[in-house]
Amino acid sequence: MTKFNYNRLLIVCIIIGLIAAIVVNVQRYNVEQSNKTVDLAIDYEDMLKLAQMEGLPVEEVLSRAKEAGITSLAVYETTFEKLNKSGKTIAIPGSQLLENYYSGTMSDPAWRALVSNGTIKGDESYVVGNDLQTYTEVKADLIRRLGEDRVTVLHAGGQEFLAVKANHTELLKMNLGMPTDEMKAVNDAGFYVLARPSNYKNVTDDDIDAVFKRLDGINVSEIVFSGSETLGGLHNTARTIEQMKERGITLGAIEHVTQLQFYPQDGLYDIIRGLDYNVARLYAIPKDEQPKLKMDVAVERWANTDQERNIRINLMRIYEKPVDDLSLLDTNMQYISLTKDKLIEKGFTIDKASCFEPYFGNKVLQILMLLGVCAAGVLYISLVFPKVPNKNLYALLGVCFVACLIFIFLGKGSLIRVTGALAAANIFPALGMISQLDVIRKNRLIGKLKFTALLLKSVKAIVCASIISLMGAMFLSGILSDVEFFLEMNIFRGIKLTFVLPLILVALAFMQRFDIFGEKLLNPPNIKVQIKRILNMNVSVKVLAGFVVALIAAVIFIGRSGHTAGVPVPGIELKLRAFLEQAFYARPRSKELFIGHPAFILMMMAWYRKWPSAVFFILTIIATIGQGSMVETFAHMRTPVFMSLVRGIDGVIWGCILGCIIMGALYLWQYFTSSTDRSKSLNE
């Protein structure tokens, strides 16, 4: 029987790297704990709409919103669509003025004179102001966006107005700058302004300065740019950065609809880095989804979002239909209040959004962690190919480690760190499984182990395997720990690979230790022979059908990973997830709780109860899913490290309990089956 040795030098290197990883993860935990303030925001226009729908004064609605917990009101750039309704400044198509003139409904002699002398043209629009401040701001912004050659100042009866050469439909939708009157009204009501400016075409420093001058004297919580460009776009972000830093304004970055990275805006990452990461992630429940969500579900969504994805700006929307016997106003105020209370219960503070400090891990600690991962990779090779001499293993370790150093000193540290994290995510779950395969391999099959003894051995085995897997999680988390990964400016690449590669690594190690066909269980033929025999097997229709089912399950398993999957989640599973999210601090992952960890317990039962070797192999591979999933959880760097750790531990505990229950049920089934068989033989 082949002996597999665990090289002590490699283990020492792994321990050194693990110590460094734990140090970095403690630092990461402290950074995450200092970023716990959430801005509860809602659109100012939504508040105006709610007041109109309820027939109440705007002041009353704003007062109730403040009391319920809203801290910021989002103010967007004004448009003629909004201004025409308020009457402060209106845009009238020239064709309408001509129609009024020729129909005899135009009574103002000054305007009639302008039509008669040909000043008014049907293909132009005319802007008239009834509020001096609003008109002045609109005039300035129109000239910036269209140019002086397309905006002409005219007079009628002593009143100034503008002739604008533009398509009227497009003019109505055009952004016209941040409205000072709205921002002051928001501040006067006791809220911060969450400013939503847009970019200018061929933007200049003067354009950018004008935007920030409009914000002078306004208490701004954050700026979240509207549209597909930041203010300054790709080529002029330096001025925007300068103005934001001078005022100490936080940038809001909108989470992408896939919940991965950000909604694409030109220049966004340049501004984030220029602001030294003074940025907060923003999330809004999609407009078409919110009406379908019950209030308690939406509240739970906010709590989970802020906890798990580092969201610090909650841009809420109003419900447009009341619930139960509440008024529409009370419905929305209850929604806001419950959200605030839930967040406070989870340990958050409600105010301006907080940000991560610009944390980047110590380079020496990163190098030590990479040493540990290199040692783990070499250790795996030694456990699959035990005849490789130690000197060759040490040479391989040296080459891998030096390659890491070269990449780091050549300025490719990010690339080698992601590669190291990917290696840790795949190697350590495999090592965890292999370690327990070697333990049970030493326990020769002498009789069938009793239930209590098997239960204890199974629990001990899954705990030991999980500790090794969590070591890999510490390496992955530690190696990638920096503010750009926390914010998801950078992301872990290869998540789908981590669902497959550990299975392959464990399968290779299994065939080196056991004969899948059970003929020479502890003295198996080499891997090549076993693979060849598998490929040459005669396959029945039943086996083929089973293979197709397994293949479909594998496609679903891999396809549902990440955020770009097209495989839908059944409604019953969504309900189960919702229950688990409410029952646990961190919901255990289904792959661990219901698949991987119970399979681990059954794997132990398969060995000690002398089940067929092929069944033992299949359960081993399925058990690896749980170990790999535990480590992969930590690849979501936006999720706080403590939460990922608790999620993994909860998964092990409850998955182990479920597995033990299944094992107990199988014992009872076997007991009653054997009792029935004995009774039949006695009767016969």
N, C-alpha and C positions, 0 to 999 in steps of 0.2 A: 504494500500500500504506500503510495507516494506521500512523503512528508512535506508540509508547507511551513516554511519558517518566516516569522515576522521579524525582519531585519531591525535590530535595535537602533542603529544609527538613523535609519529612515524614520523610525518612530520618534526619536529625539528631535529630529528636524520638524516633524509634524507638530510636536508639542510646543516647540519654540514659536512656530508660526501661529499656533492656536492662542498662545498667551498674548501675542501681538494683536490678534483678531479680537480677543475679548477686550483688551484695552481700548481699541478703536470703537468697538460697539458700545462700550460704556460712554465714551465721548459722544458718540452719535445719540445715545439716549438722552444725554444732558442737553444737546442742541435741540432735539425734538421737544423736550419738555418745556423749553423756554419760548416755544412758538405755539401758544395756546389761546390766542385771541381771535375771535371770528367777528366779521362785520356782517350784520344782518341788514341787507339792502333790498330796496324795492323801487321800481320805476316811479318817478314823480307823476308821470302821466297816468299810471295805474291808480294812484291815489285820487287824481282829478276825476278819472272815470268812475271810480267807486263812489265818490261824492255825488256825481251826477245821477248814477243809477239809484242811489238811495234818497236823492233829493235833499241832501244835507249840505251845510256850509263846509267848504274845503277845510277851514280851520278846525272844525270839530273832528273830521276824519283824520287829519294830521295829528291832532292831539291824542286820539285813541291809538294811532299807530306808534307814536312815541312811547306811550304807556305800555303797549304790548311788547315792545322790544326792538323795533326798527331803529337802526343807528344812522344809516345813510339812505338818501334818496338819489337814484340815478337820474341825472339830467342830461338829455341828448341835445345835439345841435338843433336849432329851430329850423323850420321849413315854412314855405308859404301855405302848405296844407294846414299847418297848425295856426299860422298867423291870420289866415283868412277867416278862421273860425272865431278867433279872439277879437279881430277887428283892429288890432293895434297897428298893423301894417298889412296892406292887401296888394295882391298882384292881379291885374285885370288884363285879359287879352285884348289887343287892339281891335280885333274883329268884333268883340262885344261892344266896344265904344262906338264903332262905326254903325253897328246895328241900332244902338240906342239913338244915335244922331238921326239916322234916316227914318227911324220909326216915330220920331218926334218925342221920345221919352227923355231925351237929354235936355235939361232945363238950364244948366249952368252956362251963362254966356261965354265965360272964359274958355270952357272946354269946347263949346260949339265953335268958337273962333279957331281953336287949334285943329279941329277936324276940317273946317272949311278951308284953311290955308295949307292943308296937306301935311301938317306936322304929325298927326296921328296916323299910323300905318297898321294895316290889318295883320301883318306878320310879326309885329313886335308886341311885347308885354309892357304894362305900365304899373309902376309901384308907387303907391300913395301911402303916406304915413300919418296915423292919427295919434301916435305916441312918439315923442321926439327921440327918447333914448333907443327904443326898438328900431325906429327908422334909421337912425344914425349908424347903429351896429349892422343892420342889414345892408345899408348902402356901402359901408366899408368892406363887408365880406363879398358882396356881389362884384365889386371892382377887383378884389383879390382873385376871385375864382374865374371871372370872365375877361378881365382886362378893361381898361378905360375906353377902348375903342368900341366896346359893346354895351357900355353903360353910359347914357347921356343924361345930364341934369337939365330938367326943364322946369318951367313955372307956369302956373295957371291961377289967376286971381290972387297973386301974391303967395301962393303955396308952392313949395318945391315938390317935384316928383321926378321919377326916373323912367326913362325909356330904355328897355332892355331888349337886345337882339338875342333871342333864345326861343327854342321850342317851348311853348307854354306848359305843356304836360310835364316835360322834364324839369322846367323851372319850378313847378310846384313841389317837386320831390327833392330839389337840390338842398344840401346842407348849407346853412347860412351862419354858422358860428354858434358858440355857446351863449345862450340868452342870460344876460346879467339879471334881469328882473326875476326869472325863475330861480336862479341860484341864490339870490338874496332872500327870496320867499322861503326857500328850503332852510337856509341858515336861521332865518327869523323864527321858524317853527321849531328850532332846536335840533336839526339834523345836520350831519355832514353832507357835503355834495360828493357823489361819486360821478366824476366828470367823464363824458363819453364823446370827446372830440374826434373828428375825422381828418384825413390828410388833404393837402392841396395838390393839384396838378402842377408839376414843375415847382415844387415847394422851395421857398427861399427862407433864409434866416429871419427876414422881416415877417414873413407869414407865421413862422413858429413863435416869434416874440409877441405877435399880436394875439395869438391864442392864450399865451400865459399872462399877458397884460390883462386880458378879460377875466382871468382867475384871481388877480390881485384883490385882496380884501375878502376873498371867499374862503371859508373853512372847508378845505377839500380833504376827503379821506383817502381816495385813490383816483387814479386816472386809468380808465379802460378804453383803449382806442376802438372806434367803430370801423367796420369795413375790413378789407383785406390788406390794409397798410397801416402801419403806425404813423404818427405824426413825424414827418421826415423821410418816411419810406426806407428804401435801401441805401440811399446816397447822402442823407443829411440828418442822421440820427444824433450827431455830436451836439447840435444846438439843443435838441429836445432833452438830451441827457443833462446838459449844462443847466437848463432851466428847471428841470425836475429836481436835480441835486440841490440847487440853490434854495428851492422851496421845501425840500424834504418830503416830496410827494412820493407815495408808494405806487408802483405800477401793478395793475391787475392783469393777469394773463388768463384768457378764457380756455378752460379745459375743452379738448376736442370731444366731439360727440361719441367717439369710440372709447372715451375715458383714457386715452393714451396721448400724452404730450398735449400740445395746444392747438387751438384753432389757428390756421396759418395766417400770419400777418407779416408782411415784409418789414424787416428791421427789428422784429421783436427780440430776438436773442442778443442783438448788438446793444439794445437799450438795457436789457436785463443785466448783461455783464458790465455795461457802463455805469449802472446804478449800484454796482457792488451787491447785486442780488437782493436789492430792496424791492421784492416782488412777491405778490400773493396770488395763489391760484383761485380762479373764480369758476363757480359752477351754477348753472340754472337748469331746473327741470324743464325739458323740452315743452314748448307751448302746446303741442298736440297731445302730449302724454299726461300733463297735470290733470285735466278734467276727468281722466279715467282713474286717477288715484284717490282712494279714500284718504281723509285727512290724517288718520293715524299712520297710514302707510307712508304718506309724504313726509310727515314729521320724522319717522324712523329713517327714511331715505336721507334726510339732511344730517342726522346724527351719524349714520354710517359713513356718509360721504366725507364729512369733516374728520372723522376718526381715521378712516382707512386711506384717504387719498390726499391728505394734507390740503384740503380746500379751506381757505380762510376768508373768502368772500362768497356769501350765500345770496345770490341775486334771485329773490323770490318773485312769484307772480300771484296775482289775486285769483281767487275762485269766483266765477261769474254766476254760480248758482248756489243758493243757500242750502245748508244741510239741516235735517231734522226740523225743529221748530224755531231755529235761529234766524235772525234777519241776515241779509247778505253782509252787512257791516260786521255783525257779531261773529259770523262764520269766519271771516278773514282775520279778525282780531284774535279769535281763539286759535286759529292756525298759526299765527305769528307767535302768540304767547306760549303755546305748547312747544313750538320749535325752540324758542329761547330757553324755556325751562328744561327741555331735554338736553340741550347743549351744556347748560350749567351743571346739570346732573352728571354729565360725562366729563366734567372738569374743565370746561372752556369758559373763557371770559368774553363778554359781548362788548365790543368797542371797535375802533379802527383796526383793520386787519394787521396782525403781527407778521413778521417775516423771519426766515432763517438767517442766522448769522452766516457770513461767507466762509463756511467750514470746508477745509480740504485736509485730508488725512496726512499724518506725518509720513514723509517719504521713506524713512528708515523702517517704520512699522510696515509699510506696504511691501518693502523688499523682503522682510522676514515672513510676511504672509505668503508671498509668492514662493519663497523657499519651501514653506510647508506644503503648498499645493504641488510643487514639483516632486517633493518627497513622496506625497500620497500617490501621484501618478506612477512613480517608479516602484513603489510598494505594490501597487496593483499588478504591474507587469511581473514582479517576482512571485506573486501568488497565482498567476495564471501560467507562467513559465518558470517553474521552480528550479530548473537546471541551469539557469543563467548565473554565472559566477558573480560573487559580490563585487569584484573589482569592476566588472562591466556595469553593474548597477550604479556604483559610485561614479563612474565615468559619465553615465547617462544623466545622473543627477547634476553633475557639474556642468555639463553642456546645456541642459535646460535652464539652470539657474543663471549662467553667464549670458545666455540668449535674452533672458528677462532683463538683466542689467543693461545690456546693450540697447534694447528697445527703450528703456527708461531714460538713459542718458542721451539718446538720439531724439528725445522729445516725443516719443511714441508711447508715453506712459499710459494714456487712456486705452489704446488698443491692447496692450499687453495685460492691463488690469481686467478688461472685459474678457479676454481669453482665459486669464487665470480664474476669474469668477465662473466662467462656463465650465472649465475643467473641474473646479470644486463641486459644482452642482451635479456633475455626472459621476465623479470618482467616489466621493464619500458615501453616497447611498449604496453604491456597489460594494465598497469596503465593509459597510455595516452588515449587509446581507452575507457577504463572504465570511466574515468573522463568525457568524452564527452557524453557517454551513460547516465550518471547520470544527466548531464546538460539538454539534450533534454528530458529526462524522466520527468523532472519537468515541462516542457512546454507541458501542456495538448493539445490534438489535438482538437482545437476549430476552425473549418473551415480550409481552405487551405491557407497557407502563400503565399503572393505575391512574385513575382520574385526578386525584389530588396532586400526585407527584407530577403528572403531565401539565396540570394547570400552572403549578409553580414554575416549572421549567419554561413553559411558553411565555409567561409574564416576564420572567427574567430575560429571556432571549430577545423579546421585542423591545424591552427597555434598553438593553445593551446595544442592539442594532440602531435604535433611535438616537441614542447618545452620540454614536459615531456619525450618523446622518446630520444631526444638529451641529456637530463640529464643522461639517462642510458648510452648513448654513452660516455659521459664524465667519468662516473664511469668505464666503460669497459677499455677505453683508459688509464685512470689514474692508475688503478690497475695493468695493464700489462706493464706500462712504465718502461722499462729498456733496456739496450743496446742489450741484447740477444734476446729480442723480436723485436727490430728494425732491427736486422740482420737476423732474422728468424732462429736463433739457437734453440729458443723455439717458438712454435706457439700456437695460440688459438685453443683449441680442442672443437668440437661440433658445427661447422658452420651449418651442415645440420639440427641439432636439433633446431637451432634458426629460421629456416624456418617453423617449424611445431609447436613447443611448444607454442609460443605466440598465434597461432590460437586456440589451445585447451584452453588456459587460458582465452581468450576472450570469447570463446563459452560458457564456464562454467559460467562466469560472466553475459553473455547475458541472459542465461536461468534463472538465479536468478532474473533478472529484467523484462524480457518480456516473454510472451507466444509465442513461435515460430508459433503456429497454430492460434494465433490472437483471440482466443475465450475469454480469460481473459488477455488482453494485458498487463495491468499494475499490475495485481494480478495473476501472473503465478503459476501453480502448481510447486512443487519442481522439482529439476533437475532430480532426479531419475524417476519421473513420465513422464517427457517430453522425456527423453532418451528411456524409455520403449515404449512410444507411437510411437516414430520414428521407433524403431525396429519392431513394430507390424503393421506398415502401409502396406496397400495393394499397391503394386507397379505395375504400368502399364508398358507396353513395352516402351512407350515414356519416362517415368521417368527413367527406367532402362538404356535406351540408353544414356540419359543425364548423369546418374551416371558414366557410362563407359567413356564418354568423359571427365568428370571432373576428373576421376581417372587417365586417360592418361595425362591430363594437369598437375596433381599433381606430377606424376612420372617425367615428363619433368622438372617441376619447381624445384623439389628437386635434380634431377639427374644432372642438369646443374650447380648447386652450387658447390663451391670449385674448385679444380684443377684436380680432378681425374675422372671427369664425362666422360661417353661414349656417351652422347647425343650430336649430332652435332648441330652447330649453322647455321641457314639458311644464304645463301649468302646475301639476302636482308637485314637481320639484321646486318651482318658484315659491309655492306655499311652504314647503318644508324648509327652504332656505330662510324665509321670513321668520318662521318659528325659531329656527336655530339662532338667527341674529338677535332675537329678543331674549332667548334663553341663555346665551353665552356672551361673555365680554367680547370674544372674537369667535365668530362662527367657524367651527372646524370644516375643512374642505371635504366635500362628499367623497372624493377619490380616496381619501385616507379613512374617513369614518366608516363608510359603507363597503369599501372594496379592499384597499390595500392592507389595513391593519387586521380586519377579521381573517383575511386570507393568510396572513402571517401565523395566526393562532392555528388555523387549520393545516398549514404547512407543517407545523410541529406535530400535530396530531397524525398527519399522514406518515411521518417518519417513525414515530414511536408506536403507532398502531399497525405498521407494516402494510400500508396501502400500496398500490402499484407505483413503481418508480416514476412512470409518466405523469401520474396525478401529483406526486410530490414535486416534480419539475414544474408543472403548470402552476401550482399554488405558489411556488417560489417566485416565479416571474410576476404573478399577480401581486404578491406581497411587496415586490420591489417598487410597484407603482406607488404604494403608500410612503415608502422611504424617500423616493425621488420627489414626490409631491411636497413633502415637508420642507425639503431644501429649496425647491422651486418657489415656494411661498415667499422666501426672503429675496427673490429676484425682483419683486415689486417694491422697489426702493422708496416709493412714495409712502408706503405703509410703515408706520413707526415700528422699530425693531422689537419693542416690547410686545406689541400687539401680534406680530408674526410669531414670536416665541410662544406666547400664550396659545395662539391658534394651533401651533404644532403640538404642544403638550396636551391640550384638550383633545386633539384628534387621536393621539396615542392612547390616552386614558379611556375615552369612550369607545374608540375602535377596538381596543383590547377587551373591554367589557362586553361589547357586542360579539366579538369572536369567541369569548369564553362561554357566552350564553348559547351560541350556535354549537360549540363543542359539547356543552352539557346536553343539549337537545339530541345531538347525534349519539351520545353515550346512552341516553334513555331509549332512543329508538333501537339501537343495537341490543340493549338489554331486553326490551320487550319482544323484539324479533326472535332473539335466541331462546327466550322463555317459551314463546309460542311453538317454536320448532321442537323444543324438548317435550312439550306437552303432547304434540302430535305423535312423536316417536313412541312415547309411553302408551298412548291410546292404541296405537297400532300393535 
